[in-house]
Amino acid sequence: QLHYYQGFHNIAAIVLMNVKNASLATCILQRIVSLFFRDAMRSDFSDLKEATKILFPLLKIVDREIFHFLLDAEMEPSVVTSYLITWFSHEIKNEQVISR
């Protein structure tokens, strides 16, 4: 069973902005949810929070500078949750970029 979360409307708005047909947009959103947002749409974010734990080990390998910056700032891996659940749509204001 899927549950709405605050922020999914950002994804829906992007799809509707690019696909004017509501029926097609619904199909696209259903597919997006099944492929990319299942963990976010569970009854809580526990699975998603668990998945964010790979962030720091990955950063340590690919970008040590950012890894150390986040450690020094005492950030938790869950800091990326809002970006993941909205596909950065809250932060990127350029419609062409966010529509990619």
N, CA, C and O of each residue as an XYZ file, in Angstrom:
400
protein
N       0.845     -1.185      0.000
C       0.000      0.000      0.000
C       0.883      1.239      0.000
O       1.856      1.324      0.750
N       0.534      2.193     -0.847
C       1.305      3.422     -0.971
C       0.644      4.545     -0.176
O      -0.577      4.591     -0.029
N       1.483      5.448      0.332
C       1.008      6.580      1.118
C       1.579      7.865      0.520
O       2.749      7.924      0.142
N       0.736      8.887      0.443
C       1.207     10.192     -0.026
C       2.175     10.764      1.001
O       1.999     10.555      2.201
N       3.183     11.475      0.545
C       4.069     12.217      1.437
C       4.179     13.646      0.927
O       4.053     13.905     -0.270
N       4.416     14.567      1.855
C       4.582     15.969      1.494
C       5.786     16.091      0.581
O       6.894     15.718      0.967
N       5.592     16.600     -0.602
C       6.660     16.739     -1.572
C       6.376     15.981     -2.861
O       6.906     16.329     -3.916
N       5.545     14.952     -2.783
C       5.239     14.212     -4.013
C       4.481     15.088     -5.004
O       4.561     14.881     -6.214
N       3.753     16.056     -4.488
C       3.030     16.957     -5.388
C       3.993     17.714     -6.313
O       3.615     18.115     -7.414
N       5.240     17.905     -5.860
C       6.241     18.550     -6.719
C       6.535     17.687     -7.945
O       6.657     18.197     -9.059
N       6.644     16.386     -7.729
C       6.876     15.461     -8.840
C       5.673     15.471     -9.775
O       5.821     15.537    -10.995
N       4.480     15.405     -9.187
C       3.257     15.400     -9.993
C       3.135     16.677    -10.811
O       2.735     16.633    -11.975
N       3.475     17.805    -10.217
C       3.388     19.084    -10.934
C       4.328     19.112    -12.132
O       3.968     19.627    -13.191
N       5.517     18.566    -11.977
C       6.471     18.530    -13.085
C       5.936     17.663    -14.220
O       6.025     18.039    -15.388
N       5.386     16.516    -13.879
C       4.826     15.635    -14.907
C       3.665     16.342    -15.608
O       3.594     16.347    -16.837
N       2.766     16.929    -14.844
C       1.612     17.613    -15.448
C       2.033     18.819    -16.287
O       1.373     19.147    -17.273
N       3.115     19.473    -15.909
C       3.630     20.613    -16.661
C       4.103     20.174    -18.046
O       4.026     20.933    -19.012
N       4.591     18.945    -18.125
C       5.168     18.447    -19.370
C       4.236     17.554    -20.170
O       4.408     17.401    -21.379
N       3.260     16.968    -19.512
C       2.306     16.086    -20.173
C       0.922     16.647    -19.893
O       0.421     16.528    -18.775
N       0.315     17.241    -20.864
C      -0.957     17.943    -20.661
C      -2.143     16.998    -20.489
O      -3.191     17.410    -19.992
N      -1.995     15.758    -20.886
C      -3.062     14.777    -20.788
C      -3.054     14.169    -19.381
O      -2.098     13.489    -19.009
N      -4.105     14.407    -18.602
C      -4.159     13.953    -17.208
C      -4.098     12.437    -17.090
O      -3.468     11.917    -16.169
N      -4.735     11.728    -17.997
C      -4.726     10.268    -17.955
C      -3.310      9.731    -18.185
O      -2.861      8.827    -17.480
N      -2.622     10.286    -19.163
C      -1.246      9.882    -19.434
C      -0.340     10.265    -18.267
O       0.536      9.490    -17.881
N      -0.544     11.443    -17.709
C       0.254     11.876    -16.560
C       0.078     10.922    -15.384
O       1.041     10.613    -14.682
N      -1.135     10.460    -15.171
C      -1.401      9.501    -14.097
C      -0.638      8.204    -14.325
O      -0.048      7.656    -13.394
N      -0.648      7.716    -15.547
C       0.093      6.488    -15.880
C       1.596      6.680    -15.646
O       2.269      5.806    -15.099
N       2.098      7.820    -16.066
C       3.519      8.119    -15.881
C       3.856      8.173    -14.393
O       4.863      7.612    -13.962
N       3.017      8.847    -13.609
C       3.263      8.938    -12.169
C       3.209      7.571    -11.499
O       4.007      7.287    -10.607
N       2.283      6.730    -11.918
C       2.220      5.384    -11.353
C       3.512      4.610    -11.628
O       4.012      3.887    -10.766
N       4.032      4.771    -12.819
C       5.280      4.090    -13.186
C       6.462      4.661    -12.398
O       7.311      3.915    -11.910
N       6.506      5.986    -12.282
C       7.571      6.634    -11.515
C       7.548      6.145    -10.067
O       8.588      5.827     -9.489
N       6.357      6.091     -9.496
C       6.228      5.627     -8.106
C       6.732      4.199     -7.970
O       7.486      3.893     -7.046
N       6.327      3.330     -8.875
C       6.712      1.920     -8.749
C       8.215      1.717     -8.931
O       8.786      0.789     -8.360
N       8.851      2.568     -9.711
C      10.279      2.408     -9.965
C      11.172      3.175     -9.001
O      12.249      2.696     -8.644
N      10.736      4.370     -8.571
C      11.649      5.250     -7.855
C      11.205      5.682     -6.453
O      12.046      6.084     -5.649
N       9.933      5.612     -6.149
C       9.460      6.200     -4.894
C       8.758      5.220     -3.952
O       8.078      5.645     -3.018
N       8.913      3.935     -4.182
C       8.246      2.958     -3.303
C       8.644      3.127     -1.844
O       7.784      3.129     -0.963
N       9.939      3.269     -1.581
C      10.387      3.404     -0.189
C       9.853      4.678      0.451
O       9.515      4.689      1.635
N       9.778      5.746     -0.327
C       9.272      7.011      0.220
C       7.770      6.953      0.478
O       7.260      7.690      1.322
N       7.062      6.090     -0.235
C       5.604      6.048     -0.116
C       5.102      4.941      0.809
O       3.928      4.573      0.767
N       5.975      4.428      1.622
C       5.542      3.475      2.645
C       4.920      4.256      3.806
O       4.870      5.485      3.761
N       4.461      3.582      4.810
C       3.767      4.260      5.909
C       4.682      5.196      6.693
O       4.207      6.105      7.374
N       5.994      4.978      6.598
C       6.963      5.905      7.193
C       8.235      5.888      6.344
O       8.327      5.131      5.378
N       9.193      6.704      6.694
C      10.419      6.827      5.903
C      11.534      5.903      6.404
O      12.695      6.114      6.056
N      11.216      4.898      7.203
C      12.276      4.075      7.794
C      13.133      3.375      6.727
O      14.355      3.321      6.862
N      12.510      2.845      5.678
C      13.292      2.204      4.608
C      14.130      3.226      3.852
O      15.281      2.961      3.506
N      13.557      4.375      3.603
C      14.290      5.433      2.908
C      15.454      5.920      3.767
O      16.556      6.135      3.263
N      15.207      6.092      5.048
C      16.269      6.532      5.962
C      17.402      5.512      5.982
O      18.577      5.878      6.014
N      17.045      4.245      5.962
C      18.051      3.177      5.932
C      18.873      3.269      4.642
O      20.089      3.079      4.666
N      18.221      3.556      3.531
C      18.919      3.665      2.239
C      19.889      4.837      2.211
O      20.913      4.766      1.532
N      19.593      5.909      2.930
C      20.488      7.072      2.919
C      21.813      6.783      3.622
O      22.765      7.553      3.495
N      21.874      5.695      4.350
C      23.116      5.359      5.064
C      24.264      5.033      4.120
O      25.418      5.005      4.546
N      23.973      4.787      2.851
C      25.059      4.527      1.893
C      25.709      5.826      1.412
O      26.751      5.793      0.759
N      25.095      6.969      1.734
C      25.597      8.254      1.247
C      27.047      8.504      1.664
O      27.894      8.768      0.811
N      27.341      8.425      2.951
C      28.683      8.767      3.410
C      29.758      7.805      2.893
O      30.823      8.261      2.476
N      29.516      6.499      2.907
C      30.532      5.618      2.312
C      30.775      5.910      0.830
O      31.911      5.836      0.360
N      29.716      6.241      0.099
C      29.887      6.595     -1.316
C      30.665      7.902     -1.475
O      31.577      7.994     -2.297
N      30.301      8.899     -0.690
C      31.004     10.181     -0.767
C      32.478     10.040     -0.388
O      33.342     10.702     -0.964
N      32.748      9.201      0.555
C      34.143      8.980      0.960
C      34.969      8.472     -0.214
O      36.160      8.767     -0.316
N      34.337      7.711     -1.096
C      35.026      7.171     -2.268
C      35.097      8.197     -3.397
O      36.158      8.380     -3.994
N      33.983      8.869     -3.698
C      33.935      9.714     -4.900
C      34.253     11.187     -4.661
O      34.668     11.879     -5.590
N      34.068     11.681     -3.441
C      34.359     13.095     -3.181
C      34.706     13.289     -1.705
O      33.854     13.614     -0.879
N      35.967     13.082     -1.412
C      36.417     13.169     -0.019
C      36.204     14.556      0.571
O      35.954     14.678      1.770
N      36.297     15.599     -0.240
C      36.122     16.962      0.269
C      34.699     17.165      0.808
O      34.519     17.682      1.911
N      33.710     16.765      0.041
C      32.320     16.889      0.500
C      32.080     15.953      1.682
O      31.394     16.320      2.636
N      32.634     14.764      1.625
C      32.505     13.816      2.730
C      32.988     14.442      4.033
O      32.283     14.396      5.041
N      34.186     15.027      4.019
C      34.740     15.633      5.232
C      33.966     16.887      5.640
O      33.798     17.162      6.828
N      33.501     17.635      4.657
C      32.688     18.820      4.980
C      31.433     18.421      5.749
O      31.106     19.031      6.767
N      30.731     17.399      5.264
C      29.511     16.936      5.933
C      29.812     16.359      7.315
O      29.049     16.567      8.259
N      30.908     15.647      7.427
C      31.291     15.123      8.743
C      31.608     16.252      9.711
O      31.153     16.243     10.855
N      32.394     17.233      9.247
C      32.750     18.368     10.100
C      31.518     19.173     10.509
O      31.470     19.729     11.606
N      30.528     19.231      9.628
C      29.290     19.950      9.924
C      28.332     19.114     10.774
O      27.238     19.562     11.120
N      28.760     17.894     11.103
C      27.957     16.966     11.902
C      26.592     16.683     11.273
O      25.575     16.584     11.960
N      26.605     16.558      9.951
C      25.386     16.245      9.222
C      25.123     14.749      9.280
O      26.047     13.937      9.330
N      23.856     14.409      9.272
C      23.430     13.017      9.204
C      23.113     12.690      7.742
O      22.756     13.589      6.981
N      23.235     11.441      7.341
C      22.902     11.085      5.960
C      21.470     11.454      5.568
O      21.187     11.680      4.392
N      20.582     11.514      6.535
C      19.183     11.842      6.232
C      19.010     13.272      5.730
O      17.909     13.656      5.335
N      20.082     14.065      5.738
C      20.011     15.436      5.233
C      19.581     15.469      3.764
O      19.073     16.487      3.293
N      19.775     14.384      3.050
C      19.431     14.342      1.621
C      17.996     13.909      1.353
O      17.566     13.890      0.200
N      17.252     13.562      2.391
C      15.908     13.010      2.201
C      15.016     13.911      1.367
O      14.368     13.435      0.435
N      14.965     15.209      1.678
C      14.066     16.088      0.927
C      14.444     16.160     -0.549
O      13.573     16.293     -1.409
N      15.728     16.074     -0.841
C      16.161     16.092     -2.239
C      15.725     14.810     -2.952
O      15.289     14.845     -4.103
N      15.847     13.701     -2.265
C      15.472     12.417     -2.865
C      13.978     12.318     -3.136
O      13.567     11.847     -4.196
N      13.169     12.757     -2.188
C      11.724     12.572     -2.341
C      11.076     13.595     -3.260
O       9.909     13.447     -3.623
N      11.819     14.632     -3.641
C      11.272     15.621     -4.579
C      12.081     15.711     -5.869
O      11.806     16.559     -6.717
N      13.069     14.846     -6.019
C      13.965     14.897     -7.179
C      14.513     16.305     -7.380
O      14.596     16.791     -8.508
N      14.882     16.953     -6.291
C      15.484     18.283     -6.274
C      14.547     19.382     -6.775
O      14.979     20.520     -6.960
N      13.289     19.063     -6.994
C      12.373     20.044     -7.576
C      12.110     21.233     -6.668
O      11.679     22.284     -7.141
N      12.358     21.090     -5.393
C      12.191     22.215     -4.464
C      13.311     23.221     -4.621
O      13.133     24.405     -4.336
N      14.461     22.759     -5.071
C      15.647     23.603     -5.156
C      15.908     24.157     -6.549
O      16.414     25.271     -6.687
N      15.573     23.400     -7.570
C      15.838     23.820     -8.949
C      14.636     24.599     -9.454
O      13.533     24.060     -9.549
N      14.848     25.848     -9.772
C      13.743     26.720    -10.182
C      13.576     26.810    -11.695
O      12.535     27.259    -12.174
N      14.570     26.395    -12.440
C      14.519     26.448    -13.894
C      13.668     25.293    -14.410
O      14.036     24.131    -14.235
N      12.542     25.593    -15.038
C      11.604     24.563    -15.500
C      12.236     23.619    -16.524
O      11.945     22.423    -16.523
N      13.090     24.140    -17.389
C      13.717     23.283    -18.388
C      14.643     22.263    -17.737
O      14.696     21.106    -18.155
N      15.359     22.691    -16.729
C      16.289     21.790    -16.036
C      15.504     20.738    -15.256
O      15.804     19.548    -15.349
N      14.523     21.159    -14.505
C      13.774     20.224    -13.651
C      12.920     19.269    -14.484
O      12.557     18.191    -14.013
N      12.606     19.648    -15.689
C      11.767     18.802    -16.550
C      12.551     17.689    -17.232
O      11.953     16.802    -17.842
N      13.843     17.718    -17.142
C      14.653     16.683    -17.822
C      14.316     15.359    -17.298
O      14.883     14.358    -17.736
